[in-house]
C-alpha cells in the first residue's frame, strides 16, 4: 500500500501500524455484533486471558485468597476473578499495584502495554495510539458527544442502548477504557484539543435529564482548560461545512496529520497528506462557522437553564 491511500489494512508506512476501524460513533469501539471478531481482536483477548492466568499463578504462589488480594489492590473478590479469567481488563495502575502486592518483580508490569492496548478493539487501537502521541486533536461531532468529553453516566447510557444488548462486563470494560483515554487532559506537555459539536448533540437526552445535565456541566468544566476549545454549531446556522459527518484530525509530534472518520458500519484512519490537509482546512471552516468558545459556553449555560 502506498503512503497516499486510505488505511484499509492498518499500515500507512513501513513498519507503522495505525489500524483500520469498523465501529460505531462511540469512538470506533464496535460491539462486534455485526460479525465474528477479527483475528486481531482474538489476539487481544488472548493477551488478556494470558495476563489473567499469570496473575492467578502469582497470587496462588503468594498464598493469597482472592478476597485478601482484592482488598490489597482495592477490588472485590469477584472482580479479581474477572481479571484472572480474562473477562475484565485491569488498568495500568492496577497492574502495577498487583505486581507490587504479589512481589512479582516486574513480571506483571511487563504486560502493562499489551493489556492496555487490548482494552480497545483492534479496529481502534491505531487511533488510540495516535491519541497518545498527538500534539493536536481537532474533532467535529454531529451524533453524540465525543468520547473524550463524555461523563461516565453518559457513556453508560449510550452503551446500555446497544442492540443486541451488551453484557454488563463488556459495558464496564468499555467505560474503563474510555475513561482512561481522558487522561489526555492532564498530559504534559498538554496537547491542543478542539471540539465542535452540533446543537442537536447537546439537546439529545440520552439516559435521562439528569444525565444530560451532568454532561453539560462537565463540558463547561472541561472548556475552562487553557488547551481546550469547545464550540457549538447552532441548529439555525445556515452554513455548515461538516455536512459529510463527524471526523477527527490528529497531528502527531513529527507534524504528520491523520484523519479518523466514522459512518454507520465502518470507520477509517486516513493517511493521505492531501486528504489530511483538506480535512484540517475543512475543520477550520467549521470552526469559523460555529459559535466562539465564549459564546458556546454561554449557549451551554442556557441549555442547562432549560433543563
C-alpha positions in Angstrom: 0.0 0.0 0.0 1.3 3.4 -0.8 1.5 6.2 1.6 -1.1 8.3 -0.1 -4.0 6.0 0.3 -6.7 5.5 2.9 -5.9 3.0 5.6 -7.6 -0.3 4.8 -5.1 -2.8 6.2 -3.6 -1.0 9.2 -0.3 0.1 7.5 0.5 3.6 6.3 4.3 3.5 6.1 6.9 0.9 6.6 6.6 -0.8 9.9 4.0 1.6 11.3 0.6 0.2 12.3 -2.3 2.6 12.7 -5.2 0.2 12.2 -8.5 0.2 10.2 -11.6 0.5 12.3 -15.0 -0.9 11.7 -17.1 0.6 14.5 -19.7 2.9 15.8 -19.9 6.6 16.7 -18.6 5.8 20.2 -15.0 6.2 19.1 -14.7 3.1 17.0 -15.5 0.8 19.8 -17.8 -1.5 18.0 -19.8 -4.1 19.9 -18.7 -6.8 17.4 -22.3 -8.0 16.7 -22.1 -7.4 13.0 -20.0 -10.5 12.6 -17.2 -12.6 14.0 -14.3 -10.9 15.7 -11.2 -10.4 13.6 -8.1 -12.4 14.2 -6.5 -9.3 15.8 -9.4 -9.0 18.2 -9.0 -12.6 19.2 -5.3 -12.0 19.7 -6.1 -9.1 22.1 -8.4 -11.4 24.1 -5.6 -13.9 24.2 -3.3 -11.3 25.7 -5.9 -10.5 28.4 -6.5 -14.2 29.1 -2.8 -15.0 29.4 -2.3 -12.0 31.7 -5.1 -13.2 33.9 -3.6 -16.7 34.2 -0.2 -15.2 35.1 -1.8 -13.1 37.8 -3.7 -16.1 39.2 -0.5 -18.2 39.3 1.4 -15.5 41.1 -1.4 -14.9 43.5 -1.6 -18.6 44.4 2.2 -18.8 44.8 2.0 -15.9 47.2 -0.6 -17.8 49.2 -3.3 -15.2 48.9 -7.0 -15.8 48.5 -8.9 -13.7 46.1 -10.6 -11.8 48.9 -7.3 -10.8 50.5 -5.6 -10.0 47.3 -8.6 -7.9 46.2 -8.6 -6.0 49.4 -4.9 -5.1 48.9 -5.4 -3.8 45.4 -8.8 -2.2 46.1 -11.2 -4.6 44.3 -13.7 -7.3 45.3 -13.0 -11.0 45.0 -15.4 -11.2 42.1 -13.5 -8.5 40.2 -10.3 -10.3 40.8 -11.9 -13.4 39.4 -12.9 -11.4 36.3 -9.3 -10.2 35.9 -8.0 -13.8 36.2 -10.5 -15.2 33.8 -9.9 -12.6 31.2 -13.4 -11.2 31.4 -12.3 -7.7 32.6 -9.2 -5.7 31.8 -7.3 -4.1 34.6 -5.9 -0.5 34.4 -2.2 0.1 34.1 -2.2 1.3 37.7 -4.0 -1.9 38.9 -1.3 -4.0 37.1 1.4 -2.0 38.9 -0.3 -2.5 42.2 -0.8 -6.2 41.6 2.9 -6.6 40.7 3.9 -4.9 43.9 1.5 -6.8 46.2 2.5 -10.2 44.7 6.2 -9.4 44.7 6.3 -10.2 41.0 9.4 -8.2 40.4 8.1 -6.6 37.2 6.7 -9.8 35.7 3.1 -8.5 35.7 4.2 -4.9 34.8 5.7 -6.3 31.6 2.2 -7.0 30.4 1.0 -3.4 31.0 1.4 -2.0 27.5 0.0 -5.1 25.8 -3.0 -5.3 28.2 -3.7 -1.5 27.8 -3.7 -1.9 24.0 -6.0 -4.9 24.3 -8.7 -2.9 26.1 -9.7 -1.5 22.7 -11.0 -3.4 19.7 -8.2 -4.0 17.1 -10.1 -1.6 14.9 -9.5 1.3 17.3 -6.0 0.5 18.6 -4.3 2.6 15.9 -6.4 5.7 16.7 -5.9 5.1 20.5 -2.1 5.0 19.8 -2.2 8.3 17.8 -4.2 10.0 20.6 -1.3 9.3 23.0 1.2 10.8 20.5 -0.9 13.7 19.4 0.1 17.3 19.9 -3.2 18.4 18.5 -6.7 16.8 18.1 -9.5 18.6 16.2 -12.9 16.9 16.5 -16.2 17.6 14.8 -19.2 15.6 16.2 -22.8 15.6 14.9 -24.3 12.4 16.5 -23.1 12.1 20.1 -20.7 14.0 22.4 -17.1 13.0 21.7 -15.8 10.1 23.9 -13.1 12.3 25.3 -15.7 14.6 26.7 -18.2 12.0 28.0 -19.1 11.6 31.6 -19.3 8.0 32.9 -23.1 8.3 33.2 -23.4 9.4 29.6 -21.1 6.6 28.5 -23.2 4.0 30.3 -26.4 5.4 28.9 -25.1 5.1 25.4 -23.7 1.6 25.8 -26.9 0.4 27.5 -28.9 1.4 24.3 -26.9 -1.0 22.1 -29.0 -3.6 20.3 -28.3 -6.5 20.7 -27.6 -5.6 24.3 -24.1 -5.7 25.6 -23.1 -7.8 28.6 -22.6 -5.8 31.8 -19.0 -6.7 31.9 -18.5 -5.5 28.4 -20.1 -2.2 29.3 -17.8 -1.9 32.3 -14.8 -2.7 30.3 -15.6 -0.1 27.6 -16.3 2.6 30.2 -13.0 1.9 31.9 -11.2 2.1 28.5 -12.9 5.4 27.5 -12.3 7.0 30.9 -8.6 6.0 30.6 -8.4 7.9 27.3 -9.4 11.1 29.1 -6.0 11.2 30.8 -5.1 13.3 27.7 -6.5 16.4 29.5 -3.8 16.0 32.2 -0.9 15.1 30.0 2.2 17.2 30.0 3.0 18.9 27.7 -0.7 19.5 27.1 -1.9 18.8 23.5 -4.2 21.3 21.8 -7.8 20.0 21.8 -10.5 21.4 19.7 -14.1 20.2 19.7 -17.0 21.4 17.6 -20.4 19.8 18.1 -23.9 20.4 16.8 -26.6 21.8 19.0 -28.6 18.6 18.4 -25.9 16.6 20.1 -26.3 18.8 23.2 -30.1 18.5 23.3 -30.4 14.7 23.0 -31.3 13.4 26.4 -29.5 10.1 26.3 -30.3 8.3 29.6 -32.2 11.0 31.3 -32.5 14.7 32.0 -30.1 14.3 34.9 -27.5 12.5 32.7 -27.6 15.3 30.2 -27.4 18.0 33.0 -24.3 16.3 34.3 -22.8 16.1 30.8 -23.4 19.7 30.1 -21.9 20.8 33.4 -18.9 18.6 32.6 -18.5 20.4 29.2 -18.4 23.8 30.9 -15.7 22.5 33.3 -13.5 21.0 30.6 -13.9 24.0 28.5 -12.1 26.1 31.1 -8.9 24.3 30.4 -6.4 26.5 28.6 -5.6 23.9 26.0 -9.3 23.1 25.2 -11.7 24.9 22.9 -15.3 23.7 22.8 -17.6 25.2 20.2 -21.3 24.7 19.3 -22.8 24.7 15.8 -26.3 26.0 16.3 -29.3 24.4 14.5 -30.2 27.8 13.0 -26.7 28.2 11.4 -27.3 28.2 7.6 -23.8 27.2 6.7 -22.0 24.1 8.0 -19.0 22.6 6.2 -19.4 19.5 8.3 -22.3 18.0 6.4 -20.2 15.0 5.4 -20.3 13.8 9.0 -18.1 13.5 12.1 -14.3 13.4 11.8 -11.1 13.9 13.8 -7.8 15.4 12.6 -4.8 14.2 14.5 -1.4 15.9 14.4 1.5 13.8 15.6 4.7 15.1 17.2 6.5 14.8 13.9 4.0 17.1 12.3 2.2 14.4 10.3 -1.6 14.6 10.2 -4.2 11.8 10.1 -7.9 11.8 9.6 -10.2 9.5 11.5 -13.8 9.3 10.4 -16.8 7.1 11.1 -20.1 6.0 9.5 -22.7 3.5 10.4 -20.7 0.4 9.9 -17.2 1.4 9.1 -14.5 3.8 10.3 -11.2 4.6 8.7 -7.9 6.2 9.5 -6.8 8.3 6.5 -3.0 8.7 6.0 -3.0 10.6 2.7 -1.3 14.0 3.3 -3.5 15.8 0.8 -6.7 14.4 2.4 -5.4 15.2 5.9 -4.6 18.8 4.8 -8.1 19.2 3.3 -9.7 17.8 6.4 -7.8 20.3 8.6 -8.9 23.1 6.3 -12.5 21.9 6.5 -12.3 21.9 10.3 -11.0 25.5 10.1 -14.1 26.5 8.1 -16.4 24.6 10.5 -14.8 26.4 13.5 -15.3 29.8 11.8 -19.0 29.0 11.2 -19.7 27.8 14.8 -20.1 30.0 17.9 -16.9 31.1 19.5 -15.8 29.2 22.6 -17.1 32.1 24.9 -20.4 32.2 23.0 -20.6 28.4 23.1 -20.1 28.4 26.9 -22.9 30.8 27.3 -25.1 28.7 24.9 -24.5 25.6 27.0 -25.4 27.5 30.2 -28.7 28.5 28.5 -29.3 24.8 27.7 -28.7 23.9 31.3 -31.2 26.6 32.4 -33.8 24.9 30.2 -33.5 21.5 31.9 
